[in-house]
Amino acid sequence: MPNATAYRVERVEAGEALARRAAELIATGIDLSLAERDRCRIALAGGSTPEASYAKLGGQHLPWNRVDVLLGDERWVPADDPASNALMLRRSLLAQEPGRGACLHPVPTAMATPEEGAAAYAELIRLLCPGEPPVLDLVLLGLGDDGHTASLFPGTDAPAVTDRLVTVGMGKGLPRITMTVPLLSAARHVIFLVSGGGKAEALRRLLDPTESAERTPARRVQPSTTITVLADNAAAALLND
Ligand SMILES: O=C(O)[C@H](O)[C@@H](O)[C@H](O)[C@H](O)COP(=O)(O)O
């Protein structure tokens, strides 16, 4: 799959340094957006890697009341379920001042069906973000060891969905709601945050121009700007940059 997207890789020590750098990059992106527009709309990744970064981000002195925080994807579970990405954000980014003031927009997982939840989230995104497709200012994505990002898993239909902004996916045994490639690719700035040796092959594939998007759906995300890849040394071990 042709992919003209450029990637800028930044290697950082694992742990504290990676979390701090990720928080810095997101905060800078928010700051720059708010210098140009009255509101900043971001979509954040779920999973385990970014939680420490979000905790640091929540301490950054930004006008959080002007920041709309969306989720790139969400597991179809109740809001108080340990698997909920929104719950992870509430106990990290929004667990302290001033991050508590951010405008979190969780996926409505209390609706009757995932399809209804996906449609409602897409409607909310259209209300919050101008443009067609709606333009997010910044998207933080994770990378699975199987090459997925958000809930765009290999071997499922979700990565190839292009006729809507949000769709229903399936991953790790859970139904999920995920932003689609057209919406993610319309973002002004995309950052991948990747940690651990278990992700090294997936990251090598993400950056390999000959890699197929079928095997590595994360390669489908192709914004018009350079993608930032923030990786610790273990995740970047197979890169020859
Ligand atoms: O809801 C999710 O699970 C995430 O959004 C998912 O795309 C995640 O970013 C990757 O699976 C990496 O997850 P880890 O950071 O836990 O390795």
The ligand as an SDF file (V2000), in Angstrom:
LIG
                    3D

 17 16  0  0  0  0  0  0  0  0999 V2000
   -7.7320    0.4460   23.7160 O   0  0  0  0  0  0  0  0  0  0  0  0
   -6.5980    0.0420   23.4470 C   0  0  0  0  0  0  0  0  0  0  0  0
   -6.1500   -1.0580   23.7840 O   0  0  0  0  0  0  0  0  0  0  0  0
   -5.6400    0.9520   22.7390 C   0  0  0  0  0  0  0  0  0  0  0  0
   -6.0810    2.0810   22.2680 O   0  0  0  0  0  0  0  0  0  0  0  0
   -4.7390    0.1760   21.8410 C   0  0  0  0  0  0  0  0  0  0  0  0
   -4.7060    0.5710   20.5070 O   0  0  0  0  0  0  0  0  0  0  0  0
   -3.3720    0.3250   22.4410 C   0  0  0  0  0  0  0  0  0  0  0  0
   -2.8730    1.6220   22.1550 O   0  0  0  0  0  0  0  0  0  0  0  0
   -2.4230   -0.7200   21.9290 C   0  0  0  0  0  0  0  0  0  0  0  0
   -3.0560   -1.9840   22.0760 O   0  0  0  0  0  0  0  0  0  0  0  0
   -1.1390   -0.7020   22.7540 C   0  0  0  0  0  0  0  0  0  0  0  0
   -1.5120   -1.0210   24.0710 O   0  0  0  0  0  0  0  0  0  0  0  0
   -0.4620   -1.0030   25.2730 P   0  0  0  0  0  0  0  0  0  0  0  0
   -0.0420    0.4110   25.4510 O   0  0  0  0  0  0  0  0  0  0  0  0
   -1.2570   -1.5340   26.4420 O   0  0  0  0  0  0  0  0  0  0  0  0
    0.6750   -1.9060   24.8580 O   0  0  0  0  0  0  0  0  0  0  0  0
  1  2  2  0
  2  3  1  0
  2  4  1  0
  4  5  1  0
  4  6  1  0
  6  7  1  0
  6  8  1  0
  8  9  1  0
  8 10  1  0
 10 11  1  0
 10 12  1  0
 12 13  1  0
 13 14  1  0
 14 15  2  0
 14 16  1  0
 14 17  1  0
M  END
$$$$
